[in-house]
Amino acid sequence: MRLASLPGVRMKIGLFIPCYIDAFYPNAGIATLELLEKLGQDVEYPMNQTCCGQPMANSGCNKDAAAAEALFVKNFARYDAIVMPSGSCTHHVRDNFDAIEQTDDVRHVRENTFELVEFLHDVLKVQDFPWAEFPHKVGLHNSCGTLRALRTASMSELGEPFFSKPMDLLGKVKGISFATPKRPDECCGFGGTFSVTEEAVSAKMGTDKVRDHHQAGAEYIVSADTSCMMHQQGCAERAGVPIRFIHIAEILNGARE
Amino acid sequence: MKVKPVNHAKAAEAFIEDTAHMDFHDERLWDLRQKRDGQMHILPEWQELRARASAIKEHTLANLPEYLEQFEANAKKNGIHVHWAADGAEHNRIVGEILEKHGAKSLIKSKSMVTEECCMREYLEPRGVVVTETDLGERIQQLDNQMPSHIVVPAVHKLIPDVAKIFAEHYHTDPNDNSAQSLAWQQRLAARPVILSADAGMTGGNFVVAETGSFVVCTNEGNADLSATVPGLHIATIGIERLVPRMADMGVFIRLLSRSALGSPITQYTTHFRGPQKGSEMHVVLVDNGRSHRLGMEDFWTSLKCIRCGACMNTCPVYRRSGGLSYGAVYSGPIGAIIDPTFNERKYSTLPFASTMNGSCTNVCPVKINIHEQLYKWRRVLAEHHELPFVKREVMHMAGKLMGQPTLYRAAINGTEVALSTMPRFVLYNWLNPWGKHRELPHPVKQTFHSWYKQNRLKNKKKEGESA
């Protein structure tokens, strides 16, 4: 559509949709696909995909991640870039994907896997989303995977100059405004299996997180990570905190509500 | 008998249920984190200081035997008696013998995590030595018969009424005293006579300087200085990893320590001990207690860089919401979770999982220990050593198999489409049930992404292919 705004990159992209997005938040997946298509990319979703191996590896059971990792490489080795709307999956593939032998294919996949925001911001360098308008006050939630592993934004602990790739992108959306929570980069407590093995702490962290955003005046919590939002939504609904959740891809793709 | 792993999750749940304590604990420690940020912003060279501190510590640890011997030789020249303790038992025996030689029956001490590690009080008290903690928080914990819950602020999990109750029981003060100042004054009144009549004093040591044979103690209450100087017999118990090569290195560490710990530029007292005063004795007990073993662990040796500032605890969202005691160990929080398993893998096997691995701890660490990466590595080690709960191991094994087989996986996911009101079958196992305890389940959807794609993209692509 707005190919002129792109630096002329057209790649063959493999789309990875994490299991929880596939099963519970298909709209985030659909928005990711449509957005990449609108930006002129050639996107395919390999039908035999399952998981990147992260849940097993994060639990210490690295050997049990091998089958998922092997299948991931089999599905995605043929693409120029692998894009996924998930920071923690990207972090796993890029930084911890070592349950299988590191062949050329494995290295190719690991080096060319991108989280959606960094792909839009750093690779495609998208300058505007003319179709996008979201006249709401949103609170941005950066998952710890995108923030501290992929470094998509400045981290409060380091005192570095402010930057935020997701906010750069959202700033190009008409009508949007941002709420400022008190603890913008505190972890929300999802943490994968932590959410069940440490459910009390996890739920308390999630509830505190959604309250912080709500008190800052956010109508929506927007994030590049659906797993955090799945957890936060569960906490908000139980605690009766009136706040809505939307994936960043949906806003950038032109969602209105 | 098999050791049971610490149940952090259960203890944390109990801590959270007590809302007043939990919220105070979280806010108080978050406030320390923010004060620490404030200090960081004042110093443009903050990251350079961290890098320097880390490099000095790594260099020292890589040459530890030489620096330890250098310290010993110089300390002896200064008139300090130097002792070596391979473990907690040897440490306690050494301290016991020094006290016995002097006929010392009362020992006043300032905060020391190493003596907690060695369970020194438990050793000395049955042998007729009365041990009195002089740090306010540590004394509260001693009177309440609890371990310190934080390495810098040991009673931070308690509220004023808790302290009033404890003091009323032991000092016969007003149980309804609601003033922190007044309670601190009560402690002062109770502690002074004990300090003035004590036979021996004990401190820890924050830093040990090899080239000068001296050591440095940083406190805010001045109690360490009283403990060290009033009785005329000073024993300092110090872990062997506390060395720095040169006095000049102290400039780096002193600038980082209190800023990281409490967000104050420096501790109220920074005392350099170089030798005994006239007519008194000074002993340093250098404690190994597993440190040499840790130094040999490729993935975990850098945990020995720790200067015990507690910044990782203050920033840790899990620690703030679970309290230090929930870790069931001398060292709690993120640093505890990577150190404790080196003492006992089974007992502390749960601690590396008491984390979301969010990485904030690593970012605040003044000596740049990659704490969250070590947590990740510990999980692997513990799984390989079969220290994971059976159910978790089985769930992961099954999930791993399922994820390798697209057809089976799809059938499992499609379970959602058949039974719309439930989670996919593969996540229905009891192990995952706690999700719903304080949280709603995700809403079921009409169609998975997979099925949407098949319907909306694959069909079109097939058509395109047919027409081409």
Interface residues (C-beta under 8 A of the other chain):
Chain A: I17 C19 Y20 I21 D22 A23 F24 Y25 P26 G29 I30 L33 Y45 M47 N48 Q49 T50 C51 G53 P55 M56 N58 S59 G60 C61 N62 K63 D64 A65 A66 A67 A68 A70 L71 N96 C144 R148 A149 M155 S156 E157 L158 G159 R183 D185 E186 C187 G189 F190 G191 G192 T193 F194 S195 V196 T197 E198 E199 A200 V201 S202 A203 K204 M205 G206 T207 D208 M230 H231 Q233 G234 C235 E237 R238
Chain B: H8 A9 A12 E13 I16 M22 D26 W30 D37 M40 H41 W46 Q47 T315 P317 V318 R321 S322 F353 A354 S355 T356 M357 N358 G359 S360 T362 N363 V364 H372 Y376 W378 R379 R380 V381 L382 A383 E384 L388 K392 R393 M396 H397 A399 G400 K401 L402 M403 G404 Q405 P406 Y409 I413 T416 P424 W431 L432 N433 P434 W435 K437 H438 R439 E440 L441 P442 H443 P444 V445 Q447 T448 F449 H450 W452 Y453 K454 R457 L458
